[in-house]
Amino acid sequence: MLGILLTHLMGSTMSYAAAHEYTIAVDSALQRMSVEARFASPVIKIRADSEYARQFLNGATDCSGREKFKARGRRLRIPRSGLRCLAYEVDLKAAARVSRVRNMLDPANIVVSPTLWMWHPPLVGDDEIRVRFELPDGINVSVPWQHLNAAGTRYAFGATPRSGDATAVFGDFESATERVAGVNLRIALLRSGSDTDIGPLIDWVRATAENVALAYGRFPNPSARIVLIPVGGNPWGGDSAVPFGQVVRDGGETVELFINERRPIEEFYDEWTPTHEFSHLMLPYLRREQRWVAEGFATYYQNVLLARAGQYSEETAWQKILEGLERGRDSVPHLSPNEAAANGIRNARMKIYWSGVSLALMADVELRRRSDGTESLDTALDRLQQCCLPSDRSWTGSELFQKLDTLLDEPLFVDLYRRYADTPGFPDADPLLEELGVRYVRNSVRLFDNTDLAWIRRDLMDAREDGDTPVSAAH
């Protein structure tokens, strides 16, 4: 009786996670995709995440083939009574033409976003889609979703934030799973017109991931996906070994690194781009108005971690930080950081990146000062990762800083955010830099050890082993 009563009382509010089963097949020529979706219960809404998806849909029916469905915009028109099983085909070759890197790749592999071929019901709460790929011999797949089997043919995904469109890679390409800094990194190297050995590139990715682990002892995502996209010879790439990178959260966290495979491997180790992109994973995806926080924290750690790894001297790291803060101060001084990020103003780029650096520096120094070195931005982000990352949604700046404050012995972040986020101008770190002993002398940075907070300056650029005692003012 009690069980019946509880069911009656809770029935209107209880929800159960749905697991929808998809089987996806592609042909050996990478021209056609066939999909069969069996839903956990009848669904009344099915959609794609791109408005262009219907251009590549070659027919959708129930699994018996008797009832046909048409797409209107991003939605399939299905019966109001619901649908248990959906079958459809996709012109995969045409969908792959949407990718901006298509002309840089060998025809043996293609890049195409799941937003163009995955038609699915809404994912609410813990709902997930489980996918089984049926692949011809010689054809592999790389997707951002949770990896379920060693063969790389079974995956699962649920609700995730949208930050750009995820990429799926099909065809003949090289891949590896590396155990690095306590996590598994799934690395895919696409093929281009020139032969590229994945071995040295894996070593480089491993070294960079280990640099990022110098923040709190491990890589920030337990199963990140890294896609290496060759762009050598393309004019926009220039001569840099890594001309561009980005983090895409759609479907799971993927770091895309655009590499000039024609450059010597030694040059890859001099690049800051992968450290910057990997550092983004220490925060959840932030909404556009707070992009200055995301970019700023990643830029701060980019310099700090490369100093800890020995790639930058302490003087070089501070030189880069001071020069960047100066550029940020001069950028759109009439706007607040939130305004600069929200409006997408082209000449506000330096304001967006370096306002967040200044805030990260203030937080890091204050945490170390008041705790005598036992608490820092590292420890705050360590606790954030343990409780909340990777996250299945986008966050506001206020939500992020409120959560960080709950992870500290006493609050700090909300006050900093309220002080600077909507205030025109630039968060002024000059007095703090003076206390740290960081000064410009004849257009170059000099470091002084006779200031009150010089010990913090040394500490935050120092790669201590776990268990080492911080060098505080008392010592």
C-alpha positions as a LaTeX table, in Angstrom:
\begin{tabular}{lrrr}
\hline
Residue & $x$ (\AA) & $y$ (\AA) & $z$ (\AA) \\
\hline
Met1 & 0.00 & 0.00 & 0.00 \\
Leu2 & 2.78 & 2.42 & 0.91 \\
Gly3 & 4.52 & 1.73 & $-2.42$ \\
Ile4 & 1.27 & 2.38 & $-4.31$ \\
Leu5 & 0.71 & 5.62 & $-2.37$ \\
Leu6 & 4.27 & 6.83 & $-3.06$ \\
Thr7 & 3.89 & 6.03 & $-6.74$ \\
His8 & 0.63 & 7.97 & $-6.84$ \\
Leu9 & 2.09 & 10.97 & $-5.03$ \\
Met10 & 5.32 & 11.09 & $-7.03$ \\
Gly11 & 4.08 & 9.97 & $-10.41$ \\
Ser12 & 3.54 & 13.48 & $-11.71$ \\
Thr13 & 7.07 & 14.62 & $-10.88$ \\
Met14 & 9.29 & 11.56 & $-11.35$ \\
Ser15 & 11.17 & 11.27 & $-14.63$ \\
Tyr16 & 13.16 & 8.39 & $-16.02$ \\
Ala17 & 16.23 & 8.56 & $-18.25$ \\
Ala18 & 15.67 & 7.33 & $-21.77$ \\
Ala19 & 18.30 & 5.42 & $-23.74$ \\
His20 & 17.72 & 5.52 & $-27.50$ \\
Glu21 & 19.60 & 2.98 & $-29.64$ \\
Tyr22 & 21.05 & 4.03 & $-33.02$ \\
Thr23 & 22.74 & 1.85 & $-35.62$ \\
Ile24 & 24.71 & 3.82 & $-38.21$ \\
Ala25 & 26.31 & 2.37 & $-41.34$ \\
Val26 & 28.47 & 4.06 & $-43.98$ \\
Asp27 & 29.63 & 2.69 & $-47.31$ \\
Ser28 & 33.29 & 2.18 & $-48.25$ \\
Ala29 & 33.21 & 5.14 & $-50.64$ \\
Leu30 & 32.02 & 7.48 & $-47.85$ \\
Gln31 & 29.11 & 8.61 & $-49.98$ \\
Arg32 & 26.08 & 7.30 & $-48.11$ \\
Met33 & 25.00 & 6.86 & $-44.49$ \\
Ser34 & 22.11 & 4.67 & $-43.29$ \\
Val35 & 20.62 & 5.18 & $-39.83$ \\
Glu36 & 18.15 & 3.13 & $-37.81$ \\
Ala37 & 16.98 & 4.66 & $-34.51$ \\
Arg38 & 14.99 & 2.65 & $-31.96$ \\
Phe39 & 13.57 & 4.85 & $-29.24$ \\
Ala40 & 13.14 & 3.92 & $-25.58$ \\
Ser41 & 9.47 & 4.96 & $-25.80$ \\
Pro42 & 7.33 & 6.63 & $-28.48$ \\
Val43 & 8.72 & 10.09 & $-29.31$ \\
Ile44 & 6.74 & 12.97 & $-30.71$ \\
Lys45 & 9.61 & 15.29 & $-31.60$ \\
Ile46 & 12.63 & 14.55 & $-33.77$ \\
Arg47 & 15.02 & 17.23 & $-34.95$ \\
Ala48 & 18.51 & 17.96 & $-36.21$ \\
Asp49 & 20.76 & 20.59 & $-34.69$ \\
Ser50 & 21.51 & 22.32 & $-38.01$ \\
Glu51 & 19.10 & 24.04 & $-40.35$ \\
Tyr52 & 21.10 & 22.57 & $-43.25$ \\
Ala53 & 20.53 & 18.94 & $-42.26$ \\
Arg54 & 17.39 & 18.52 & $-44.36$ \\
Gln55 & 19.42 & 19.26 & $-47.52$ \\
Phe56 & 21.26 & 15.97 & $-47.02$ \\
Leu57 & 18.33 & 13.84 & $-45.88$ \\
Asn58 & 17.53 & 11.30 & $-48.61$ \\
Gly59 & 14.36 & 9.90 & $-47.09$ \\
Ala60 & 12.96 & 9.10 & $-43.67$ \\
Thr61 & 10.43 & 6.38 & $-42.81$ \\
Asp62 & 9.29 & 4.25 & $-39.97$ \\
Cys63 & 11.36 & 1.06 & $-39.74$ \\
Ser64 & 8.77 & $-0.91$ & $-41.70$ \\
Gly65 & 9.21 & 1.48 & $-44.60$ \\
Arg66 & 5.45 & 2.00 & $-44.91$ \\
Glu67 & 5.16 & 5.55 & $-43.53$ \\
Lys68 & 7.29 & 8.38 & $-44.93$ \\
Phe69 & 8.21 & 11.58 & $-43.10$ \\
Lys70 & 9.22 & 14.98 & $-44.45$ \\
Ala71 & 11.47 & 17.54 & $-42.85$ \\
Arg72 & 10.25 & 21.05 & $-42.15$ \\
Gly73 & 13.17 & 23.22 & $-41.12$ \\
Arg74 & 15.12 & 21.27 & $-38.52$ \\
Arg75 & 12.20 & 19.01 & $-37.57$ \\
Leu76 & 10.72 & 15.81 & $-38.95$ \\
Arg77 & 6.97 & 15.76 & $-39.29$ \\
Ile78 & 5.95 & 12.59 & $-37.44$ \\
Pro79 & 2.57 & 11.33 & $-36.13$ \\
Arg80 & 1.21 & 12.88 & $-32.95$ \\
Ser81 & 0.81 & 9.37 & $-31.59$ \\
Gly82 & 4.59 & 9.11 & $-31.54$ \\
Leu83 & 7.23 & 7.01 & $-33.24$ \\
Arg84 & 9.20 & 4.04 & $-31.90$ \\
Cys85 & 11.57 & 3.41 & $-34.78$ \\
Leu86 & 12.99 & 5.69 & $-37.47$ \\
Ala87 & 15.05 & 4.82 & $-40.55$ \\
Tyr88 & 16.70 & 7.37 & $-42.81$ \\
Glu89 & 19.55 & 7.89 & $-45.24$ \\
Val90 & 21.99 & 10.78 & $-45.59$ \\
Asp91 & 24.04 & 11.99 & $-48.55$ \\
Leu92 & 27.30 & 11.84 & $-46.60$ \\
Lys93 & 29.49 & 13.02 & $-49.46$ \\
Ala94 & 27.41 & 16.17 & $-49.92$ \\
Ala95 & 27.28 & 16.85 & $-46.18$ \\
Ala96 & 31.09 & 16.62 & $-46.00$ \\
Arg97 & 31.39 & 19.48 & $-48.49$ \\
Val98 & 30.21 & 21.86 & $-45.76$ \\
Ser99 & 33.48 & 21.40 & $-43.85$ \\
Arg100 & 35.94 & 24.24 & $-44.34$ \\
Val101 & 38.88 & 21.82 & $-44.25$ \\
Arg102 & 37.58 & 19.51 & $-47.01$ \\
Asn103 & 40.07 & 20.75 & $-49.62$ \\
Met104 & 43.03 & 20.18 & $-47.28$ \\
Leu105 & 42.35 & 16.49 & $-46.68$ \\
Asp106 & 43.11 & 13.31 & $-48.53$ \\
Pro107 & 39.90 & 11.84 & $-50.08$ \\
Ala108 & 40.46 & 8.77 & $-47.90$ \\
Asn109 & 38.96 & 10.66 & $-44.94$ \\
Ile110 & 36.19 & 13.19 & $-44.49$ \\
Val111 & 35.05 & 15.54 & $-41.75$ \\
Val112 & 31.33 & 16.08 & $-41.29$ \\
Ser113 & 29.39 & 17.43 & $-38.33$ \\
Pro114 & 26.80 & 15.19 & $-36.62$ \\
Thr115 & 24.51 & 18.22 & $-36.70$ \\
Leu116 & 24.08 & 17.44 & $-40.42$ \\
Trp117 & 23.16 & 13.76 & $-40.06$ \\
Met118 & 21.97 & 13.03 & $-36.51$ \\
Trp119 & 18.16 & 13.33 & $-36.26$ \\
His120 & 17.15 & 12.73 & $-32.65$ \\
Pro121 & 14.53 & 13.39 & $-29.96$ \\
Pro122 & 15.21 & 16.07 & $-27.31$ \\
Leu123 & 17.63 & 14.95 & $-24.61$ \\
Val124 & 16.44 & 15.87 & $-21.13$ \\
Gly125 & 18.21 & 15.21 & $-17.85$ \\
Asp126 & 20.10 & 11.92 & $-18.06$ \\
Asp127 & 18.63 & 10.86 & $-21.41$ \\
Glu128 & 21.25 & 9.48 & $-23.76$ \\
Ile129 & 21.71 & 8.15 & $-27.25$ \\
Arg130 & 23.74 & 4.98 & $-27.71$ \\
Val131 & 25.31 & 4.55 & $-31.11$ \\
Arg132 & 26.71 & 1.46 & $-32.83$ \\
Phe133 & 28.64 & 2.04 & $-36.04$ \\
Glu134 & 28.77 & $-0.61$ & $-38.76$ \\
Leu135 & 31.89 & 0.17 & $-40.77$ \\
Pro136 & 33.47 & $-1.46$ & $-43.83$ \\
Asp137 & 37.02 & $-2.78$ & $-43.61$ \\
Gly138 & 39.54 & 0.06 & $-43.66$ \\
Ile139 & 37.02 & 2.67 & $-42.49$ \\
Asn140 & 37.33 & 4.17 & $-38.98$ \\
Val141 & 35.29 & 6.74 & $-37.11$ \\
Ser142 & 36.18 & 9.42 & $-34.57$ \\
Val143 & 33.37 & 11.24 & $-32.74$ \\
Pro144 & 33.36 & 13.36 & $-29.55$ \\
Trp145 & 30.99 & 11.06 & $-27.68$ \\
Gln146 & 31.69 & 8.74 & $-24.76$ \\
His147 & 33.77 & 5.78 & $-25.89$ \\
Leu148 & 32.16 & 2.42 & $-24.97$ \\
Asn149 & 34.31 & $-0.30$ & $-26.56$ \\
Ala150 & 37.91 & $-0.96$ & $-27.54$ \\
Ala151 & 37.02 & $-1.42$ & $-31.21$ \\
Gly152 & 35.87 & 2.20 & $-31.41$ \\
Thr153 & 32.45 & 1.35 & $-32.81$ \\
Arg154 & 30.15 & 1.99 & $-29.83$ \\
Tyr155 & 29.51 & 5.39 & $-28.24$ \\
Ala156 & 26.99 & 7.25 & $-26.06$ \\
Phe157 & 26.12 & 10.89 & $-25.58$ \\
Gly158 & 23.62 & 13.00 & $-23.69$ \\
Ala159 & 22.88 & 16.68 & $-23.29$ \\
Thr160 & 25.92 & 18.93 & $-23.79$ \\
Pro161 & 26.48 & 22.66 & $-24.28$ \\
Arg162 & 26.69 & 23.95 & $-27.84$ \\
Ser163 & 29.92 & 25.75 & $-28.60$ \\
Gly164 & 30.35 & 25.35 & $-32.30$ \\
Asp165 & 29.48 & 22.16 & $-34.14$ \\
Ala166 & 31.12 & 18.89 & $-33.24$ \\
Thr167 & 33.08 & 17.06 & $-35.91$ \\
Ala168 & 32.95 & 13.42 & $-36.89$ \\
Val169 & 35.76 & 11.90 & $-38.93$ \\
Phe170 & 35.18 & 8.91 & $-41.23$ \\
Gly171 & 37.67 & 7.01 & $-43.34$ \\
Asp172 & 41.30 & 5.99 & $-43.36$ \\
Phe173 & 43.10 & 8.08 & $-40.76$ \\
Glu174 & 45.46 & 7.39 & $-37.89$ \\
Ser175 & 44.30 & 7.28 & $-34.30$ \\
Ala176 & 45.62 & 6.38 & $-30.88$ \\
Thr177 & 44.54 & 6.36 & $-27.26$ \\
Glu178 & 47.24 & 7.58 & $-24.90$ \\
Arg179 & 47.31 & 7.42 & $-21.12$ \\
Val180 & 48.62 & 10.84 & $-20.16$ \\
Ala181 & 48.58 & 12.70 & $-16.84$ \\
Gly182 & 46.06 & 10.28 & $-15.33$ \\
Val183 & 43.55 & 10.33 & $-18.22$ \\
Asn184 & 42.93 & 8.75 & $-21.61$ \\
Leu185 & 43.44 & 11.07 & $-24.56$ \\
Arg186 & 41.87 & 9.95 & $-27.84$ \\
Ile187 & 43.96 & 11.39 & $-30.65$ \\
Ala188 & 43.00 & 11.39 & $-34.34$ \\
Leu189 & 45.36 & 12.56 & $-37.09$ \\
Leu190 & 43.61 & 13.27 & $-40.36$ \\
Arg191 & 45.32 & 12.51 & $-43.65$ \\
Ser192 & 46.44 & 15.22 & $-46.03$ \\
Gly193 & 48.31 & 15.17 & $-49.32$ \\
Ser194 & 51.63 & 14.62 & $-47.58$ \\
Asp195 & 52.68 & 11.72 & $-45.38$ \\
Thr196 & 52.76 & 12.57 & $-41.68$ \\
Asp197 & 54.07 & 10.28 & $-38.96$ \\
Ile198 & 51.68 & 10.29 & $-36.00$ \\
Gly199 & 54.34 & 9.07 & $-33.55$ \\
Pro200 & 56.21 & 12.36 & $-33.02$ \\
Leu201 & 52.90 & 14.24 & $-32.89$ \\
Ile202 & 51.59 & 11.94 & $-30.15$ \\
Asp203 & 54.76 & 12.64 & $-28.17$ \\
Trp204 & 54.14 & 16.37 & $-28.61$ \\
Val205 & 50.48 & 16.12 & $-27.54$ \\
Arg206 & 51.54 & 14.09 & $-24.51$ \\
Ala207 & 54.14 & 16.70 & $-23.49$ \\
Thr208 & 51.61 & 19.52 & $-23.80$ \\
Ala209 & 48.98 & 17.60 & $-21.82$ \\
Glu210 & 51.55 & 16.99 & $-19.10$ \\
Asn211 & 52.25 & 20.74 & $-19.04$ \\
Val212 & 48.56 & 21.42 & $-18.38$ \\
Ala213 & 48.61 & 18.82 & $-15.60$ \\
Leu214 & 51.03 & 21.13 & $-13.76$ \\
Ala215 & 47.96 & 23.11 & $-12.64$ \\
Tyr216 & 46.61 & 20.43 & $-10.27$ \\
Gly217 & 48.26 & 17.14 & $-11.07$ \\
Arg218 & 46.06 & 15.74 & $-13.84$ \\
Phe219 & 44.53 & 16.67 & $-17.18$ \\
Pro220 & 41.18 & 18.46 & $-16.68$ \\
Asn221 & 39.06 & 16.06 & $-18.78$ \\
Pro222 & 39.16 & 12.31 & $-17.99$ \\
Ser223 & 38.55 & 11.32 & $-21.64$ \\
Ala224 & 39.29 & 14.19 & $-23.97$ \\
Arg225 & 39.38 & 13.92 & $-27.76$ \\
Ile226 & 42.07 & 15.68 & $-29.76$ \\
Val227 & 41.77 & 16.03 & $-33.53$ \\
Leu228 & 44.87 & 17.06 & $-35.48$ \\
Ile229 & 43.89 & 18.68 & $-38.77$ \\
Pro230 & 46.72 & 19.22 & $-41.29$ \\
Val231 & 46.63 & 22.60 & $-43.03$ \\
Gly232 & 50.19 & 22.80 & $-44.41$ \\
Gly233 & 50.38 & 24.90 & $-47.54$ \\
Asn234 & 47.09 & 26.67 & $-46.90$ \\
Pro235 & 47.62 & 30.46 & $-47.04$ \\
Trp236 & 45.70 & 31.24 & $-43.85$ \\
Gly237 & 47.92 & 28.89 & $-41.87$ \\
Gly238 & 51.09 & 30.88 & $-42.44$ \\
Asp239 & 54.37 & 29.38 & $-41.29$ \\
Ser240 & 53.32 & 28.59 & $-37.73$ \\
Ala241 & 53.42 & 24.93 & $-36.70$ \\
Val242 & 50.02 & 25.31 & $-34.98$ \\
Pro243 & 48.26 & 28.29 & $-36.56$ \\
Phe244 & 44.89 & 27.75 & $-34.90$ \\
Gly245 & 43.05 & 25.73 & $-32.28$ \\
Gln246 & 39.62 & 25.58 & $-30.70$ \\
Val247 & 37.61 & 23.69 & $-28.10$ \\
Val248 & 34.22 & 22.35 & $-29.18$ \\
Arg249 & 31.87 & 21.15 & $-26.42$ \\
Asp250 & 29.05 & 19.88 & $-28.64$ \\
Gly251 & 28.60 & 16.16 & $-27.98$ \\
Gly252 & 31.57 & 16.10 & $-25.61$ \\
Glu253 & 34.81 & 18.02 & $-25.33$ \\
Thr254 & 37.02 & 18.02 & $-28.42$ \\
Val255 & 40.20 & 20.03 & $-28.87$ \\
Glu256 & 40.83 & 20.70 & $-32.55$ \\
Leu257 & 44.40 & 21.66 & $-33.41$ \\
Phe258 & 45.13 & 22.83 & $-36.94$ \\
Ile259 & 48.72 & 21.83 & $-37.64$ \\
Asn260 & 51.21 & 22.66 & $-40.37$ \\
Glu261 & 52.54 & 19.14 & $-40.88$ \\
Arg262 & 55.33 & 20.51 & $-43.08$ \\
Arg263 & 57.07 & 22.22 & $-40.18$ \\
Pro264 & 59.81 & 20.42 & $-38.19$ \\
Ile265 & 58.53 & 18.68 & $-35.08$ \\
Glu266 & 60.85 & 20.82 & $-32.92$ \\
Glu267 & 58.76 & 23.89 & $-33.78$ \\
Phe268 & 55.62 & 22.30 & $-32.34$ \\
Tyr269 & 57.16 & 22.34 & $-28.87$ \\
Asp270 & 57.58 & 26.14 & $-29.09$ \\
Glu271 & 53.86 & 26.74 & $-29.70$ \\
Trp272 & 51.51 & 28.06 & $-27.00$ \\
Thr273 & 48.24 & 27.29 & $-28.85$ \\
Pro274 & 47.69 & 23.74 & $-27.50$ \\
Thr275 & 48.42 & 24.82 & $-23.91$ \\
His276 & 45.87 & 27.62 & $-24.29$ \\
Glu277 & 43.20 & 25.32 & $-25.73$ \\
Phe278 & 43.77 & 22.56 & $-23.18$ \\
Ser279 & 43.54 & 25.15 & $-20.39$ \\
His280 & 40.00 & 26.00 & $-21.54$ \\
Leu281 & 38.95 & 22.59 & $-20.23$ \\
Met282 & 39.55 & 23.77 & $-16.65$ \\
Leu283 & 36.32 & 25.81 & $-16.90$ \\
Pro284 & 32.83 & 24.89 & $-18.08$ \\
Tyr285 & 31.52 & 26.46 & $-21.27$ \\
Leu286 & 30.62 & 30.08 & $-20.51$ \\
Arg287 & 28.00 & 32.11 & $-22.33$ \\
Arg288 & 29.07 & 34.69 & $-24.85$ \\
Glu289 & 28.87 & 37.65 & $-22.45$ \\
Gln290 & 31.46 & 36.01 & $-20.20$ \\
Arg291 & 33.83 & 34.85 & $-22.95$ \\
Trp292 & 36.36 & 37.27 & $-21.49$ \\
Val293 & 36.56 & 35.06 & $-18.38$ \\
Ala294 & 37.10 & 31.86 & $-20.40$ \\
Glu295 & 39.70 & 33.40 & $-22.70$ \\
Gly296 & 41.38 & 35.27 & $-19.88$ \\
Phe297 & 41.80 & 32.27 & $-17.60$ \\
Ala298 & 43.14 & 30.17 & $-20.52$ \\
Thr299 & 45.58 & 32.93 & $-21.48$ \\
Tyr300 & 46.73 & 33.32 & $-17.87$ \\
Tyr301 & 47.40 & 29.60 & $-17.56$ \\
Gln302 & 48.98 & 29.46 & $-20.99$ \\
Asn303 & 51.79 & 31.68 & $-19.69$ \\
Val304 & 51.97 & 30.30 & $-16.15$ \\
Leu305 & 52.07 & 26.66 & $-17.24$ \\
Leu306 & 54.70 & 27.21 & $-19.91$ \\
Ala307 & 56.85 & 28.84 & $-17.23$ \\
Arg308 & 56.28 & 25.91 & $-14.88$ \\
Ala309 & 57.22 & 23.52 & $-17.68$ \\
Gly310 & 60.44 & 25.41 & $-18.35$ \\
Gln311 & 59.43 & 26.47 & $-21.85$ \\
Tyr312 & 59.38 & 30.12 & $-20.70$ \\
Ser313 & 61.72 & 31.71 & $-18.21$ \\
Glu314 & 59.97 & 33.51 & $-15.36$ \\
Glu315 & 60.99 & 36.83 & $-16.92$ \\
Thr316 & 59.59 & 35.82 & $-20.32$ \\
Ala317 & 56.25 & 34.77 & $-18.83$ \\
Trp318 & 55.87 & 38.06 & $-16.95$ \\
Gln319 & 56.96 & 40.03 & $-20.01$ \\
Lys320 & 54.19 & 38.43 & $-22.04$ \\
Ile321 & 51.64 & 39.04 & $-19.28$ \\
Leu322 & 52.58 & 42.70 & $-18.82$ \\
Glu323 & 52.58 & 43.40 & $-22.54$ \\
Gly324 & 49.18 & 41.73 & $-22.86$ \\
Leu325 & 47.70 & 43.67 & $-19.95$ \\
Glu326 & 48.86 & 46.88 & $-21.61$ \\
Arg327 & 47.13 & 45.93 & $-24.86$ \\
Gly328 & 43.97 & 45.05 & $-22.94$ \\
Arg329 & 43.98 & 48.36 & $-21.08$ \\
Asp330 & 44.15 & 50.30 & $-24.37$ \\
Ser331 & 41.31 & 48.33 & $-26.00$ \\
Val332 & 37.83 & 49.96 & $-25.98$ \\
Pro333 & 38.32 & 51.61 & $-22.55$ \\
His334 & 34.74 & 52.90 & $-22.56$ \\
Leu335 & 33.31 & 49.35 & $-22.39$ \\
Ser336 & 33.08 & 46.90 & $-19.52$ \\
Pro337 & 34.39 & 43.36 & $-20.06$ \\
Asn338 & 30.85 & 41.99 & $-20.30$ \\
Glu339 & 29.89 & 44.63 & $-22.87$ \\
Ala340 & 33.00 & 44.01 & $-24.96$ \\
Ala341 & 32.34 & 40.26 & $-25.06$ \\
Ala342 & 28.59 & 40.48 & $-25.64$ \\
Asn343 & 28.76 & 42.95 & $-28.52$ \\
Gly344 & 31.31 & 41.04 & $-30.54$ \\
Ile345 & 33.23 & 44.23 & $-31.34$ \\
Arg346 & 36.18 & 43.41 & $-33.58$ \\
Asn347 & 38.66 & 45.80 & $-31.97$ \\
Ala348 & 37.72 & 44.58 & $-28.48$ \\
Arg349 & 39.66 & 41.32 & $-28.78$ \\
Met350 & 42.46 & 42.44 & $-26.48$ \\
Lys351 & 39.96 & 43.69 & $-23.92$ \\
Ile352 & 38.21 & 40.31 & $-23.97$ \\
Tyr353 & 41.36 & 38.25 & $-23.53$ \\
Trp354 & 43.32 & 40.34 & $-21.07$ \\
Ser355 & 40.54 & 41.50 & $-18.72$ \\
Gly356 & 40.18 & 37.87 & $-17.72$ \\
Val357 & 43.95 & 37.50 & $-17.28$ \\
Ser358 & 43.97 & 40.42 & $-14.85$ \\
Leu359 & 41.07 & 38.91 & $-12.88$ \\
Ala360 & 42.73 & 35.47 & $-12.77$ \\
Leu361 & 45.97 & 37.04 & $-11.51$ \\
Met362 & 44.14 & 38.98 & $-8.79$ \\
Ala363 & 42.31 & 35.85 & $-7.64$ \\
Asp364 & 45.41 & 33.66 & $-7.68$ \\
Val365 & 47.53 & 36.12 & $-5.71$ \\
Glu366 & 44.84 & 36.84 & $-3.11$ \\
Leu367 & 44.12 & 33.15 & $-2.53$ \\
Arg368 & 47.83 & 32.46 & $-1.99$ \\
Arg369 & 48.33 & 35.54 & 0.21 \\
Arg370 & 45.49 & 34.95 & 2.62 \\
Ser371 & 46.17 & 31.20 & 2.96 \\
Asp372 & 49.96 & 31.52 & 3.25 \\
Gly373 & 50.26 & 29.51 & 0.04 \\
Thr374 & 48.01 & 26.56 & 0.85 \\
Glu375 & 45.16 & 27.76 & $-1.41$ \\
Ser376 & 45.42 & 29.09 & $-4.97$ \\
Leu377 & 43.62 & 29.34 & $-8.28$ \\
Asp378 & 45.02 & 25.85 & $-8.95$ \\
Thr379 & 43.29 & 24.38 & $-5.90$ \\
Ala380 & 40.02 & 26.19 & $-6.66$ \\
Leu381 & 39.92 & 24.82 & $-10.22$ \\
Asp382 & 40.97 & 21.39 & $-8.96$ \\
Arg383 & 37.89 & 21.32 & $-6.72$ \\
Leu384 & 35.71 & 22.63 & $-9.55$ \\
Gln385 & 36.84 & 19.81 & $-11.81$ \\
Gln386 & 36.20 & 17.20 & $-9.13$ \\
Cys387 & 32.66 & 18.38 & $-8.47$ \\
Cys388 & 31.37 & 19.71 & $-11.75$ \\
Leu389 & 33.38 & 19.00 & $-14.91$ \\
Pro390 & 32.89 & 18.16 & $-17.68$ \\
Ser391 & 29.54 & 19.95 & $-17.55$ \\
Asp392 & 26.49 & 19.14 & $-19.66$ \\
Arg393 & 25.35 & 22.78 & $-19.93$ \\
Ser394 & 26.56 & 26.32 & $-20.45$ \\
Trp395 & 27.20 & 28.55 & $-17.41$ \\
Thr396 & 26.97 & 32.25 & $-16.70$ \\
Gly397 & 29.89 & 34.08 & $-15.16$ \\
Ser398 & 27.88 & 34.60 & $-11.97$ \\
Glu399 & 27.15 & 30.87 & $-11.70$ \\
Leu400 & 30.81 & 30.01 & $-12.16$ \\
Phe401 & 32.08 & 32.41 & $-9.53$ \\
Gln402 & 29.33 & 31.52 & $-7.07$ \\
Lys403 & 30.28 & 27.85 & $-7.41$ \\
Leu404 & 34.00 & 28.63 & $-6.99$ \\
Asp405 & 33.24 & 30.56 & $-3.80$ \\
Thr406 & 31.48 & 27.52 & $-2.33$ \\
Leu407 & 34.70 & 25.57 & $-2.85$ \\
Leu408 & 36.88 & 28.03 & $-0.88$ \\
Asp409 & 37.46 & 28.47 & 2.83 \\
Glu410 & 36.08 & 32.00 & 2.43 \\
Pro411 & 34.53 & 33.66 & $-0.65$ \\
Leu412 & 36.46 & 35.75 & $-3.16$ \\
Phe413 & 35.32 & 35.32 & $-6.75$ \\
Val414 & 31.83 & 36.85 & $-6.65$ \\
Asp415 & 33.22 & 40.06 & $-5.20$ \\
Leu416 & 35.84 & 40.30 & $-7.96$ \\
Tyr417 & 33.24 & 39.61 & $-10.63$ \\
Arg418 & 30.83 & 42.24 & $-9.31$ \\
Arg419 & 33.64 & 44.76 & $-9.06$ \\
Tyr420 & 34.84 & 44.48 & $-12.66$ \\
Ala421 & 32.46 & 42.58 & $-14.98$ \\
Asp422 & 30.11 & 45.48 & $-15.71$ \\
Thr423 & 32.46 & 48.37 & $-14.91$ \\
Pro424 & 33.79 & 50.37 & $-17.89$ \\
Gly425 & 37.55 & 50.30 & $-18.12$ \\
Phe426 & 40.06 & 47.61 & $-17.27$ \\
Pro427 & 40.77 & 45.64 & $-14.06$ \\
Asp428 & 43.91 & 47.43 & $-12.92$ \\
Ala429 & 46.57 & 45.01 & $-11.71$ \\
Asp430 & 49.45 & 47.54 & $-11.64$ \\
Pro431 & 49.52 & 47.97 & $-7.83$ \\
Leu432 & 49.47 & 44.19 & $-7.43$ \\
Leu433 & 52.34 & 43.75 & $-9.89$ \\
Glu434 & 54.38 & 46.26 & $-7.90$ \\
Glu435 & 53.82 & 44.20 & $-4.75$ \\
Leu436 & 54.85 & 41.07 & $-6.63$ \\
Gly437 & 58.11 & 42.73 & $-7.65$ \\
Val438 & 57.31 & 42.83 & $-11.38$ \\
Arg439 & 58.41 & 46.09 & $-12.99$ \\
Tyr440 & 59.26 & 47.55 & $-16.36$ \\
Val441 & 62.84 & 48.82 & $-16.56$ \\
Arg442 & 63.95 & 50.23 & $-19.93$ \\
Asn443 & 61.12 & 48.47 & $-21.80$ \\
Ser444 & 61.85 & 45.05 & $-20.35$ \\
Val445 & 60.61 & 43.23 & $-17.29$ \\
Arg446 & 62.77 & 42.94 & $-14.21$ \\
Leu447 & 61.90 & 40.89 & $-11.15$ \\
Phe448 & 62.67 & 42.08 & $-7.63$ \\
Asp449 & 62.75 & 39.83 & $-4.56$ \\
Asn450 & 62.59 & 42.55 & $-1.91$ \\
Thr451 & 58.81 & 43.09 & $-2.08$ \\
Asp452 & 56.12 & 41.74 & 0.24 \\
Leu453 & 54.60 & 39.35 & $-2.29$ \\
Ala454 & 57.72 & 38.27 & $-4.21$ \\
Trp455 & 57.31 & 34.78 & $-2.72$ \\
Ile456 & 53.90 & 34.50 & $-4.40$ \\
Arg457 & 55.35 & 35.59 & $-7.72$ \\
Arg458 & 57.93 & 32.82 & $-7.52$ \\
Asp459 & 55.41 & 30.27 & $-6.28$ \\
Leu460 & 52.83 & 30.66 & $-9.00$ \\
Met461 & 55.42 & 30.13 & $-11.76$ \\
Asp462 & 57.05 & 27.21 & $-9.95$ \\
Ala463 & 56.23 & 23.59 & $-10.82$ \\
Arg464 & 56.29 & 21.98 & $-7.38$ \\
Glu465 & 55.97 & 18.26 & $-6.95$ \\
Asp466 & 52.90 & 17.03 & $-5.06$ \\
Gly467 & 53.50 & 17.34 & $-1.35$ \\
Asp468 & 56.09 & 20.10 & $-1.58$ \\
Thr469 & 55.65 & 22.87 & 0.92 \\
Pro470 & 54.96 & 26.31 & $-0.62$ \\
Val471 & 57.55 & 28.97 & 0.00 \\
Ser472 & 55.57 & 31.58 & 1.93 \\
Ala473 & 56.39 & 34.95 & 3.37 \\
Ala474 & 56.92 & 33.28 & 6.75 \\
His475 & 59.72 & 31.19 & 5.26 \\
\hline
\end{tabular}
